[in-house]
Amino acid sequence: MSTLRALFYWLLHHPSFILSVFILLVILLFWTKKKWRRRKPYLPWLLALGFVVYVFVFIRFFDRIDLLRPVLRNSTVESLAETAIADDHTYCFGIDVSQYQGVIDWEEVLLTKHPLRFAFARATMGVDGVDQQFAANWVAIKNVGIIRGAYHYYRPFQNSTTQARNYIRCVKLEKGDFPPVLDIEKMSPFGLANLRKGIQNWLKIVEQHYHCKPIVYTGRYFYERYLKGSIDGYPLWIASYGPHQRMDHLPWTFYQFSEKLVVHGIPNHVDGNFFKGSLPKLRNFGL
């Protein structure tokens, strides 16, 4: 079973090999079509189906292709129903973005009716992934005067040390920026103990490099089932959509309350977040 699992992940990490095999099989089918055309006419369809399944699995695991993401073109003013409780005394309002939001006009984002106090941008994914919009977002967020943070999307089936190095290589934090952020959303195929070990290793490496404790982002259910008790001492950023009361028993610092906000200057839906505390406290939370 472990051998099959290792083979499965090797194939995911070597799409060029799959493409080569697919091309060779296509050539072979074309060359020998007289032998199978009548008795086994389904062979080309079976080959095509296998390739399509591989492509979908690859997209699912690596999250690198925007094709299946819904696109929203809407420049209307966002609803204030959710953000109304962010009064800069108890809560501060912010967003998080990635390449899925497209090219963002950050000057226009500042015109949002509710004051935007902070923004996180996805920086890296896995051992070698880099968000296509990170460089532009990172510079632009600083230029418009919003407190910024950068997060790493953790792939639990990849080496945690290499993932930490990928983040460190791409993210240069400055005074006033938020601490590093680890985004963990998926269970490791190698079990819970392996997942926790990898997360703790990433956090340790990154903490030693930046000399501050990273923030951990995850979903409420995922935290309560898999991570609770294993990341104590690290600031917690929890995603939970629905009644705010669901968060009352959790020690969160940041809270993602929506993934469907519409904000001026951002072509697609964006995530909405709260920071627990006043605006001065938010500013002091940075490096």
ChimeraX commands (.cxc) that place a marker at each C-alpha (Angstrom):
marker #1 position 0.00,0.00,0.00 radius 0.5
marker #1 position 2.82,2.42,0.87 radius 0.5
marker #1 position 4.51,1.62,-2.45 radius 0.5
marker #1 position 1.35,2.46,-4.39 radius 0.5
marker #1 position 0.94,5.68,-2.43 radius 0.5
marker #1 position 4.55,6.68,-3.14 radius 0.5
marker #1 position 4.03,5.92,-6.84 radius 0.5
marker #1 position 0.85,8.02,-6.86 radius 0.5
marker #1 position 2.62,11.09,-5.45 radius 0.5
marker #1 position 5.61,10.56,-7.74 radius 0.5
marker #1 position 3.29,10.66,-10.75 radius 0.5
marker #1 position 1.68,13.87,-9.45 radius 0.5
marker #1 position 5.09,15.48,-9.16 radius 0.5
marker #1 position 6.17,14.44,-12.69 radius 0.5
marker #1 position 3.45,15.58,-15.12 radius 0.5
marker #1 position 6.01,15.66,-17.94 radius 0.5
marker #1 position 6.37,11.88,-17.56 radius 0.5
marker #1 position 2.60,11.41,-17.82 radius 0.5
marker #1 position 2.46,13.63,-20.90 radius 0.5
marker #1 position 5.27,11.65,-22.56 radius 0.5
marker #1 position 3.54,8.34,-21.84 radius 0.5
marker #1 position 0.25,9.73,-23.16 radius 0.5
marker #1 position 1.88,10.86,-26.43 radius 0.5
marker #1 position 3.60,7.49,-26.86 radius 0.5
marker #1 position 0.33,5.63,-26.29 radius 0.5
marker #1 position -1.46,7.86,-28.80 radius 0.5
marker #1 position 1.24,7.09,-31.38 radius 0.5
marker #1 position 1.04,3.39,-30.57 radius 0.5
marker #1 position -2.75,3.33,-30.95 radius 0.5
marker #1 position -2.52,5.14,-34.26 radius 0.5
marker #1 position 0.21,2.79,-35.49 radius 0.5
marker #1 position -1.69,-0.40,-34.53 radius 0.5
marker #1 position -5.25,0.74,-35.27 radius 0.5
marker #1 position -5.87,-2.14,-37.66 radius 0.5
marker #1 position -5.47,-4.64,-34.80 radius 0.5
marker #1 position -7.83,-3.07,-32.26 radius 0.5
marker #1 position -10.20,-0.90,-34.30 radius 0.5
marker #1 position -12.97,-3.50,-34.58 radius 0.5
marker #1 position -12.57,-5.56,-31.43 radius 0.5
marker #1 position -11.66,-2.78,-28.98 radius 0.5
marker #1 position -12.90,0.55,-30.34 radius 0.5
marker #1 position -13.11,1.97,-26.81 radius 0.5
marker #1 position -9.31,2.12,-26.30 radius 0.5
marker #1 position -8.85,5.78,-27.43 radius 0.5
marker #1 position -11.74,6.86,-25.19 radius 0.5
marker #1 position -10.26,4.96,-22.25 radius 0.5
marker #1 position -6.88,6.63,-22.79 radius 0.5
marker #1 position -8.45,10.07,-23.05 radius 0.5
marker #1 position -10.50,9.49,-19.90 radius 0.5
marker #1 position -7.41,8.44,-17.95 radius 0.5
marker #1 position -5.57,11.57,-19.02 radius 0.5
marker #1 position -8.51,13.82,-18.10 radius 0.5
marker #1 position -8.74,12.18,-14.65 radius 0.5
marker #1 position -5.02,12.81,-14.09 radius 0.5
marker #1 position -5.41,16.48,-15.04 radius 0.5
marker #1 position -8.28,16.94,-12.56 radius 0.5
marker #1 position -6.34,15.20,-9.77 radius 0.5
marker #1 position -3.33,17.38,-10.52 radius 0.5
marker #1 position -5.46,20.53,-10.29 radius 0.5
marker #1 position -7.01,19.31,-7.02 radius 0.5
marker #1 position -3.66,18.69,-5.33 radius 0.5
marker #1 position -1.59,21.57,-6.62 radius 0.5
marker #1 position -4.21,24.31,-6.91 radius 0.5
marker #1 position -2.27,25.93,-9.76 radius 0.5
marker #1 position -4.93,26.41,-12.42 radius 0.5
marker #1 position -7.69,29.02,-12.35 radius 0.5
marker #1 position -9.89,27.22,-14.91 radius 0.5
marker #1 position -12.40,25.83,-12.40 radius 0.5
marker #1 position -12.60,28.98,-10.28 radius 0.5
marker #1 position -15.79,31.04,-10.66 radius 0.5
marker #1 position -15.21,34.51,-12.05 radius 0.5
marker #1 position -17.22,37.49,-10.87 radius 0.5
marker #1 position -17.13,40.87,-12.58 radius 0.5
marker #1 position -18.85,43.22,-10.19 radius 0.5
marker #1 position -17.79,46.73,-9.24 radius 0.5
marker #1 position -20.72,47.56,-7.01 radius 0.5
marker #1 position -20.21,48.72,-3.44 radius 0.5
marker #1 position -19.86,45.77,-1.04 radius 0.5
marker #1 position -22.48,45.08,1.59 radius 0.5
marker #1 position -21.72,46.49,5.03 radius 0.5
marker #1 position -23.90,43.98,6.85 radius 0.5
marker #1 position -20.95,41.81,7.92 radius 0.5
marker #1 position -18.34,44.53,8.36 radius 0.5
marker #1 position -20.47,46.84,10.49 radius 0.5
marker #1 position -19.14,45.42,13.77 radius 0.5
marker #1 position -15.55,46.44,12.87 radius 0.5
marker #1 position -15.41,49.73,14.77 radius 0.5
marker #1 position -11.59,49.97,15.12 radius 0.5
marker #1 position -12.05,49.54,18.88 radius 0.5
marker #1 position -13.23,45.96,19.27 radius 0.5
marker #1 position -12.51,44.69,15.75 radius 0.5
marker #1 position -10.59,45.92,12.70 radius 0.5
marker #1 position -11.52,44.97,9.15 radius 0.5
marker #1 position -9.20,43.51,6.50 radius 0.5
marker #1 position -9.04,41.19,3.50 radius 0.5
marker #1 position -6.80,38.46,2.10 radius 0.5
marker #1 position -6.02,38.01,-1.59 radius 0.5
marker #1 position -4.23,35.75,-4.04 radius 0.5
marker #1 position -3.89,35.38,-7.80 radius 0.5
marker #1 position -7.54,34.26,-7.88 radius 0.5
marker #1 position -8.59,37.87,-7.31 radius 0.5
marker #1 position -6.81,38.89,-10.51 radius 0.5
marker #1 position -5.09,42.25,-10.96 radius 0.5
marker #1 position -6.15,44.52,-8.08 radius 0.5
marker #1 position -6.40,48.30,-8.20 radius 0.5
marker #1 position -5.31,49.02,-4.63 radius 0.5
marker #1 position -5.92,52.75,-4.93 radius 0.5
marker #1 position -9.55,51.99,-5.71 radius 0.5
marker #1 position -9.70,49.43,-2.89 radius 0.5
marker #1 position -9.11,52.30,-0.47 radius 0.5
marker #1 position -12.45,53.77,-1.55 radius 0.5
marker #1 position -14.38,50.92,0.06 radius 0.5
marker #1 position -17.03,52.34,2.39 radius 0.5
marker #1 position -15.76,50.48,5.44 radius 0.5
marker #1 position -12.15,51.42,6.37 radius 0.5
marker #1 position -9.74,48.70,5.29 radius 0.5
marker #1 position -6.97,48.32,7.89 radius 0.5
marker #1 position -4.96,45.31,6.73 radius 0.5
marker #1 position -4.45,42.87,3.86 radius 0.5
marker #1 position -2.82,39.47,3.57 radius 0.5
marker #1 position -1.46,38.26,0.24 radius 0.5
marker #1 position -0.66,34.68,-0.68 radius 0.5
marker #1 position 3.07,34.39,-1.35 radius 0.5
marker #1 position 3.97,30.76,-1.86 radius 0.5
marker #1 position 2.50,27.28,-2.18 radius 0.5
marker #1 position 4.21,23.99,-1.41 radius 0.5
marker #1 position 7.89,23.41,-2.16 radius 0.5
marker #1 position 8.19,25.62,-5.24 radius 0.5
marker #1 position 4.93,27.45,-5.94 radius 0.5
marker #1 position 4.84,31.25,-6.04 radius 0.5
marker #1 position 1.58,33.19,-6.34 radius 0.5
marker #1 position 1.50,34.98,-9.69 radius 0.5
marker #1 position 0.23,38.24,-8.18 radius 0.5
marker #1 position 2.28,38.26,-4.98 radius 0.5
marker #1 position 5.09,40.57,-6.11 radius 0.5
marker #1 position 2.64,43.18,-7.40 radius 0.5
marker #1 position 0.28,42.89,-4.40 radius 0.5
marker #1 position 3.12,43.03,-1.88 radius 0.5
marker #1 position 4.49,46.31,-3.20 radius 0.5
marker #1 position 1.07,47.87,-3.82 radius 0.5
marker #1 position -0.28,47.12,-0.33 radius 0.5
marker #1 position 2.68,48.92,1.22 radius 0.5
marker #1 position 2.34,51.85,-1.16 radius 0.5
marker #1 position -1.29,52.51,-0.17 radius 0.5
marker #1 position -0.44,52.41,3.54 radius 0.5
marker #1 position -2.30,49.25,4.58 radius 0.5
marker #1 position -0.69,46.87,7.08 radius 0.5
marker #1 position 0.38,43.84,5.07 radius 0.5
marker #1 position 1.05,40.16,5.66 radius 0.5
marker #1 position 2.17,37.24,3.49 radius 0.5
marker #1 position 0.97,33.66,3.79 radius 0.5
marker #1 position 2.17,30.25,2.64 radius 0.5
marker #1 position -0.28,27.61,1.41 radius 0.5
marker #1 position 0.88,24.36,3.01 radius 0.5
marker #1 position 0.80,21.11,1.03 radius 0.5
marker #1 position 0.93,18.31,3.61 radius 0.5
marker #1 position 2.19,15.72,1.13 radius 0.5
marker #1 position 5.35,17.75,0.42 radius 0.5
marker #1 position 8.50,18.28,2.48 radius 0.5
marker #1 position 7.91,20.88,5.19 radius 0.5
marker #1 position 11.53,22.07,5.34 radius 0.5
marker #1 position 11.59,22.79,1.60 radius 0.5
marker #1 position 8.24,24.56,1.92 radius 0.5
marker #1 position 9.63,26.80,4.67 radius 0.5
marker #1 position 12.66,27.63,2.52 radius 0.5
marker #1 position 10.36,28.48,-0.39 radius 0.5
marker #1 position 8.54,31.03,1.79 radius 0.5
marker #1 position 11.75,32.49,3.22 radius 0.5
marker #1 position 13.23,32.84,-0.26 radius 0.5
marker #1 position 10.24,34.80,-1.56 radius 0.5
marker #1 position 9.11,36.91,1.42 radius 0.5
marker #1 position 11.17,39.78,2.78 radius 0.5
marker #1 position 9.37,41.19,5.80 radius 0.5
marker #1 position 9.92,44.76,6.95 radius 0.5
marker #1 position 9.18,46.67,10.14 radius 0.5
marker #1 position 5.41,47.04,10.54 radius 0.5
marker #1 position 4.53,43.96,8.48 radius 0.5
marker #1 position 2.58,41.11,10.05 radius 0.5
marker #1 position 4.44,37.96,11.15 radius 0.5
marker #1 position 4.61,35.10,8.61 radius 0.5
marker #1 position 1.42,33.09,8.08 radius 0.5
marker #1 position 0.98,29.34,7.51 radius 0.5
marker #1 position -2.25,28.36,5.75 radius 0.5
marker #1 position -3.13,24.74,6.54 radius 0.5
marker #1 position -6.40,23.29,5.27 radius 0.5
marker #1 position -5.82,19.67,4.25 radius 0.5
marker #1 position -5.08,16.45,6.10 radius 0.5
marker #1 position -1.82,14.68,5.31 radius 0.5
marker #1 position -2.19,11.40,3.38 radius 0.5
marker #1 position 0.45,10.07,5.79 radius 0.5
marker #1 position -1.66,10.59,8.91 radius 0.5
marker #1 position -2.29,13.12,11.67 radius 0.5
marker #1 position 1.05,12.66,13.42 radius 0.5
marker #1 position 2.88,13.40,10.18 radius 0.5
marker #1 position 0.71,16.47,9.57 radius 0.5
marker #1 position 1.44,17.92,13.01 radius 0.5
marker #1 position 5.14,17.13,12.75 radius 0.5
marker #1 position 5.40,18.90,9.39 radius 0.5
marker #1 position 3.49,21.96,10.61 radius 0.5
marker #1 position 5.62,22.29,13.73 radius 0.5
marker #1 position 8.79,21.93,11.64 radius 0.5
marker #1 position 7.66,24.71,9.23 radius 0.5
marker #1 position 6.75,26.99,12.12 radius 0.5
marker #1 position 10.08,26.37,13.86 radius 0.5
marker #1 position 12.19,27.11,10.78 radius 0.5
marker #1 position 10.26,30.24,9.88 radius 0.5
marker #1 position 10.20,31.49,13.48 radius 0.5
marker #1 position 13.98,31.13,13.75 radius 0.5
marker #1 position 14.48,33.04,10.49 radius 0.5
marker #1 position 12.15,35.99,11.15 radius 0.5
marker #1 position 12.53,36.00,14.96 radius 0.5
marker #1 position 8.79,36.05,15.61 radius 0.5
marker #1 position 5.99,33.53,16.02 radius 0.5
marker #1 position 4.12,32.85,12.78 radius 0.5
marker #1 position 0.33,33.05,12.50 radius 0.5
marker #1 position -1.57,29.83,11.73 radius 0.5
marker #1 position -4.59,30.03,9.42 radius 0.5
marker #1 position -7.09,27.17,9.25 radius 0.5
marker #1 position -10.79,26.39,9.29 radius 0.5
marker #1 position -12.74,26.13,12.54 radius 0.5
marker #1 position -13.65,22.47,11.99 radius 0.5
marker #1 position -10.13,21.56,10.88 radius 0.5
marker #1 position -8.62,23.26,13.94 radius 0.5
marker #1 position -10.96,21.59,16.41 radius 0.5
marker #1 position -10.53,18.14,14.89 radius 0.5
marker #1 position -6.84,18.04,13.91 radius 0.5
marker #1 position -4.77,20.96,15.20 radius 0.5
marker #1 position -6.11,21.89,18.64 radius 0.5
marker #1 position -3.41,21.36,21.26 radius 0.5
marker #1 position -0.57,21.09,18.73 radius 0.5
marker #1 position -0.07,24.76,17.85 radius 0.5
marker #1 position -0.61,26.42,21.22 radius 0.5
marker #1 position 1.26,29.70,21.57 radius 0.5
marker #1 position 0.90,30.70,17.93 radius 0.5
marker #1 position -1.55,33.43,16.90 radius 0.5
marker #1 position -4.64,31.82,15.40 radius 0.5
marker #1 position -6.46,32.91,12.26 radius 0.5
marker #1 position -9.71,30.96,11.95 radius 0.5
marker #1 position -12.11,30.73,9.01 radius 0.5
marker #1 position -15.76,30.18,9.90 radius 0.5
marker #1 position -18.70,31.35,7.81 radius 0.5
marker #1 position -21.99,31.85,9.60 radius 0.5
marker #1 position -23.01,33.18,13.03 radius 0.5
marker #1 position -20.16,34.95,14.80 radius 0.5
marker #1 position -21.09,33.22,18.04 radius 0.5
marker #1 position -19.46,30.02,16.74 radius 0.5
marker #1 position -16.09,31.64,17.42 radius 0.5
marker #1 position -16.68,32.65,21.03 radius 0.5
marker #1 position -14.92,29.61,22.53 radius 0.5
marker #1 position -11.79,29.84,20.32 radius 0.5
marker #1 position -8.62,31.88,21.09 radius 0.5
marker #1 position -8.53,33.61,17.70 radius 0.5
marker #1 position -6.55,36.70,16.74 radius 0.5
marker #1 position -7.86,36.92,13.17 radius 0.5
marker #1 position -11.24,35.65,11.99 radius 0.5
marker #1 position -12.22,35.09,8.35 radius 0.5
marker #1 position -15.99,35.58,8.30 radius 0.5
marker #1 position -16.71,35.56,4.56 radius 0.5
marker #1 position -15.26,34.45,1.24 radius 0.5
marker #1 position -17.74,36.37,-0.91 radius 0.5
marker #1 position -17.21,40.05,-0.28 radius 0.5
marker #1 position -17.34,42.41,-3.25 radius 0.5
marker #1 position -14.88,45.28,-2.97 radius 0.5
marker #1 position -14.14,48.14,-5.36 radius 0.5
marker #1 position -10.93,47.56,-7.30 radius 0.5
marker #1 position -11.01,43.76,-6.95 radius 0.5
marker #1 position -12.46,41.89,-9.98 radius 0.5
marker #1 position -13.52,38.75,-8.06 radius 0.5
marker #1 position -14.97,37.79,-4.69 radius 0.5
marker #1 position -12.57,38.34,-1.81 radius 0.5
marker #1 position -12.25,37.05,1.77 radius 0.5
marker #1 position -13.27,39.32,4.65 radius 0.5
marker #1 position -11.50,39.22,8.02 radius 0.5
marker #1 position -11.58,40.73,11.49 radius 0.5
marker #1 position -8.69,41.40,13.85 radius 0.5
marker #1 position -9.67,41.13,17.49 radius 0.5
marker #1 position -8.67,44.40,19.07 radius 0.5
marker #1 position -8.29,48.12,18.50 radius 0.5
marker #1 position -6.47,49.84,15.66 radius 0.5
marker #1 position -3.46,50.72,17.87 radius 0.5
marker #1 position -3.28,47.08,18.95 radius 0.5
marker #1 position -3.38,45.99,15.30 radius 0.5
marker #1 position -0.50,48.31,14.44 radius 0.5
marker #1 position 1.54,47.04,17.38 radius 0.5
marker #1 position 0.92,43.45,16.27 radius 0.5
marker #1 position 3.29,43.98,13.33 radius 0.5
marker #1 position 7.01,43.40,13.43 radius 0.5
marker link #1:1,2 radius 0.2
marker link #1:2,3 radius 0.2
marker link #1:3,4 radius 0.2
marker link #1:4,5 radius 0.2
marker link #1:5,6 radius 0.2
marker link #1:6,7 radius 0.2
marker link #1:7,8 radius 0.2
marker link #1:8,9 radius 0.2
marker link #1:9,10 radius 0.2
marker link #1:10,11 radius 0.2
marker link #1:11,12 radius 0.2
marker link #1:12,13 radius 0.2
marker link #1:13,14 radius 0.2
marker link #1:14,15 radius 0.2
marker link #1:15,16 radius 0.2
marker link #1:16,17 radius 0.2
marker link #1:17,18 radius 0.2
marker link #1:18,19 radius 0.2
marker link #1:19,20 radius 0.2
marker link #1:20,21 radius 0.2
marker link #1:21,22 radius 0.2
marker link #1:22,23 radius 0.2
marker link #1:23,24 radius 0.2
marker link #1:24,25 radius 0.2
marker link #1:25,26 radius 0.2
marker link #1:26,27 radius 0.2
marker link #1:27,28 radius 0.2
marker link #1:28,29 radius 0.2
marker link #1:29,30 radius 0.2
marker link #1:30,31 radius 0.2
marker link #1:31,32 radius 0.2
marker link #1:32,33 radius 0.2
marker link #1:33,34 radius 0.2
marker link #1:34,35 radius 0.2
marker link #1:35,36 radius 0.2
marker link #1:36,37 radius 0.2
marker link #1:37,38 radius 0.2
marker link #1:38,39 radius 0.2
marker link #1:39,40 radius 0.2
marker link #1:40,41 radius 0.2
marker link #1:41,42 radius 0.2
marker link #1:42,43 radius 0.2
marker link #1:43,44 radius 0.2
marker link #1:44,45 radius 0.2
marker link #1:45,46 radius 0.2
marker link #1:46,47 radius 0.2
marker link #1:47,48 radius 0.2
marker link #1:48,49 radius 0.2
marker link #1:49,50 radius 0.2
marker link #1:50,51 radius 0.2
marker link #1:51,52 radius 0.2
marker link #1:52,53 radius 0.2
marker link #1:53,54 radius 0.2
marker link #1:54,55 radius 0.2
marker link #1:55,56 radius 0.2
marker link #1:56,57 radius 0.2
marker link #1:57,58 radius 0.2
marker link #1:58,59 radius 0.2
marker link #1:59,60 radius 0.2
marker link #1:60,61 radius 0.2
marker link #1:61,62 radius 0.2
marker link #1:62,63 radius 0.2
marker link #1:63,64 radius 0.2
marker link #1:64,65 radius 0.2
marker link #1:65,66 radius 0.2
marker link #1:66,67 radius 0.2
marker link #1:67,68 radius 0.2
marker link #1:68,69 radius 0.2
marker link #1:69,70 radius 0.2
marker link #1:70,71 radius 0.2
marker link #1:71,72 radius 0.2
marker link #1:72,73 radius 0.2
marker link #1:73,74 radius 0.2
marker link #1:74,75 radius 0.2
marker link #1:75,76 radius 0.2
marker link #1:76,77 radius 0.2
marker link #1:77,78 radius 0.2
marker link #1:78,79 radius 0.2
marker link #1:79,80 radius 0.2
marker link #1:80,81 radius 0.2
marker link #1:81,82 radius 0.2
marker link #1:82,83 radius 0.2
marker link #1:83,84 radius 0.2
marker link #1:84,85 radius 0.2
marker link #1:85,86 radius 0.2
marker link #1:86,87 radius 0.2
marker link #1:87,88 radius 0.2
marker link #1:88,89 radius 0.2
marker link #1:89,90 radius 0.2
marker link #1:90,91 radius 0.2
marker link #1:91,92 radius 0.2
marker link #1:92,93 radius 0.2
marker link #1:93,94 radius 0.2
marker link #1:94,95 radius 0.2
marker link #1:95,96 radius 0.2
marker link #1:96,97 radius 0.2
marker link #1:97,98 radius 0.2
marker link #1:98,99 radius 0.2
marker link #1:99,100 radius 0.2
marker link #1:100,101 radius 0.2
marker link #1:101,102 radius 0.2
marker link #1:102,103 radius 0.2
marker link #1:103,104 radius 0.2
marker link #1:104,105 radius 0.2
marker link #1:105,106 radius 0.2
marker link #1:106,107 radius 0.2
marker link #1:107,108 radius 0.2
marker link #1:108,109 radius 0.2
marker link #1:109,110 radius 0.2
marker link #1:110,111 radius 0.2
marker link #1:111,112 radius 0.2
marker link #1:112,113 radius 0.2
marker link #1:113,114 radius 0.2
marker link #1:114,115 radius 0.2
marker link #1:115,116 radius 0.2
marker link #1:116,117 radius 0.2
marker link #1:117,118 radius 0.2
marker link #1:118,119 radius 0.2
marker link #1:119,120 radius 0.2
marker link #1:120,121 radius 0.2
marker link #1:121,122 radius 0.2
marker link #1:122,123 radius 0.2
marker link #1:123,124 radius 0.2
marker link #1:124,125 radius 0.2
marker link #1:125,126 radius 0.2
marker link #1:126,127 radius 0.2
marker link #1:127,128 radius 0.2
marker link #1:128,129 radius 0.2
marker link #1:129,130 radius 0.2
marker link #1:130,131 radius 0.2
marker link #1:131,132 radius 0.2
marker link #1:132,133 radius 0.2
marker link #1:133,134 radius 0.2
marker link #1:134,135 radius 0.2
marker link #1:135,136 radius 0.2
marker link #1:136,137 radius 0.2
marker link #1:137,138 radius 0.2
marker link #1:138,139 radius 0.2
marker link #1:139,140 radius 0.2
marker link #1:140,141 radius 0.2
marker link #1:141,142 radius 0.2
marker link #1:142,143 radius 0.2
marker link #1:143,144 radius 0.2
marker link #1:144,145 radius 0.2
marker link #1:145,146 radius 0.2
marker link #1:146,147 radius 0.2
marker link #1:147,148 radius 0.2
marker link #1:148,149 radius 0.2
marker link #1:149,150 radius 0.2
marker link #1:150,151 radius 0.2
marker link #1:151,152 radius 0.2
marker link #1:152,153 radius 0.2
marker link #1:153,154 radius 0.2
marker link #1:154,155 radius 0.2
marker link #1:155,156 radius 0.2
marker link #1:156,157 radius 0.2
marker link #1:157,158 radius 0.2
marker link #1:158,159 radius 0.2
marker link #1:159,160 radius 0.2
marker link #1:160,161 radius 0.2
marker link #1:161,162 radius 0.2
marker link #1:162,163 radius 0.2
marker link #1:163,164 radius 0.2
marker link #1:164,165 radius 0.2
marker link #1:165,166 radius 0.2
marker link #1:166,167 radius 0.2
marker link #1:167,168 radius 0.2
marker link #1:168,169 radius 0.2
marker link #1:169,170 radius 0.2
marker link #1:170,171 radius 0.2
marker link #1:171,172 radius 0.2
marker link #1:172,173 radius 0.2
marker link #1:173,174 radius 0.2
marker link #1:174,175 radius 0.2
marker link #1:175,176 radius 0.2
marker link #1:176,177 radius 0.2
marker link #1:177,178 radius 0.2
marker link #1:178,179 radius 0.2
marker link #1:179,180 radius 0.2
marker link #1:180,181 radius 0.2
marker link #1:181,182 radius 0.2
marker link #1:182,183 radius 0.2
marker link #1:183,184 radius 0.2
marker link #1:184,185 radius 0.2
marker link #1:185,186 radius 0.2
marker link #1:186,187 radius 0.2
marker link #1:187,188 radius 0.2
marker link #1:188,189 radius 0.2
marker link #1:189,190 radius 0.2
marker link #1:190,191 radius 0.2
marker link #1:191,192 radius 0.2
marker link #1:192,193 radius 0.2
marker link #1:193,194 radius 0.2
marker link #1:194,195 radius 0.2
marker link #1:195,196 radius 0.2
marker link #1:196,197 radius 0.2
marker link #1:197,198 radius 0.2
marker link #1:198,199 radius 0.2
marker link #1:199,200 radius 0.2
marker link #1:200,201 radius 0.2
marker link #1:201,202 radius 0.2
marker link #1:202,203 radius 0.2
marker link #1:203,204 radius 0.2
marker link #1:204,205 radius 0.2
marker link #1:205,206 radius 0.2
marker link #1:206,207 radius 0.2
marker link #1:207,208 radius 0.2
marker link #1:208,209 radius 0.2
marker link #1:209,210 radius 0.2
marker link #1:210,211 radius 0.2
marker link #1:211,212 radius 0.2
marker link #1:212,213 radius 0.2
marker link #1:213,214 radius 0.2
marker link #1:214,215 radius 0.2
marker link #1:215,216 radius 0.2
marker link #1:216,217 radius 0.2
marker link #1:217,218 radius 0.2
marker link #1:218,219 radius 0.2
marker link #1:219,220 radius 0.2
marker link #1:220,221 radius 0.2
marker link #1:221,222 radius 0.2
marker link #1:222,223 radius 0.2
marker link #1:223,224 radius 0.2
marker link #1:224,225 radius 0.2
marker link #1:225,226 radius 0.2
marker link #1:226,227 radius 0.2
marker link #1:227,228 radius 0.2
marker link #1:228,229 radius 0.2
marker link #1:229,230 radius 0.2
marker link #1:230,231 radius 0.2
marker link #1:231,232 radius 0.2
marker link #1:232,233 radius 0.2
marker link #1:233,234 radius 0.2
marker link #1:234,235 radius 0.2
marker link #1:235,236 radius 0.2
marker link #1:236,237 radius 0.2
marker link #1:237,238 radius 0.2
marker link #1:238,239 radius 0.2
marker link #1:239,240 radius 0.2
marker link #1:240,241 radius 0.2
marker link #1:241,242 radius 0.2
marker link #1:242,243 radius 0.2
marker link #1:243,244 radius 0.2
marker link #1:244,245 radius 0.2
marker link #1:245,246 radius 0.2
marker link #1:246,247 radius 0.2
marker link #1:247,248 radius 0.2
marker link #1:248,249 radius 0.2
marker link #1:249,250 radius 0.2
marker link #1:250,251 radius 0.2
marker link #1:251,252 radius 0.2
marker link #1:252,253 radius 0.2
marker link #1:253,254 radius 0.2
marker link #1:254,255 radius 0.2
marker link #1:255,256 radius 0.2
marker link #1:256,257 radius 0.2
marker link #1:257,258 radius 0.2
marker link #1:258,259 radius 0.2
marker link #1:259,260 radius 0.2
marker link #1:260,261 radius 0.2
marker link #1:261,262 radius 0.2
marker link #1:262,263 radius 0.2
marker link #1:263,264 radius 0.2
marker link #1:264,265 radius 0.2
marker link #1:265,266 radius 0.2
marker link #1:266,267 radius 0.2
marker link #1:267,268 radius 0.2
marker link #1:268,269 radius 0.2
marker link #1:269,270 radius 0.2
marker link #1:270,271 radius 0.2
marker link #1:271,272 radius 0.2
marker link #1:272,273 radius 0.2
marker link #1:273,274 radius 0.2
marker link #1:274,275 radius 0.2
marker link #1:275,276 radius 0.2
marker link #1:276,277 radius 0.2
marker link #1:277,278 radius 0.2
marker link #1:278,279 radius 0.2
marker link #1:279,280 radius 0.2
marker link #1:280,281 radius 0.2
marker link #1:281,282 radius 0.2
marker link #1:282,283 radius 0.2
marker link #1:283,284 radius 0.2
marker link #1:284,285 radius 0.2
marker link #1:285,286 radius 0.2
marker link #1:286,287 radius 0.2
view
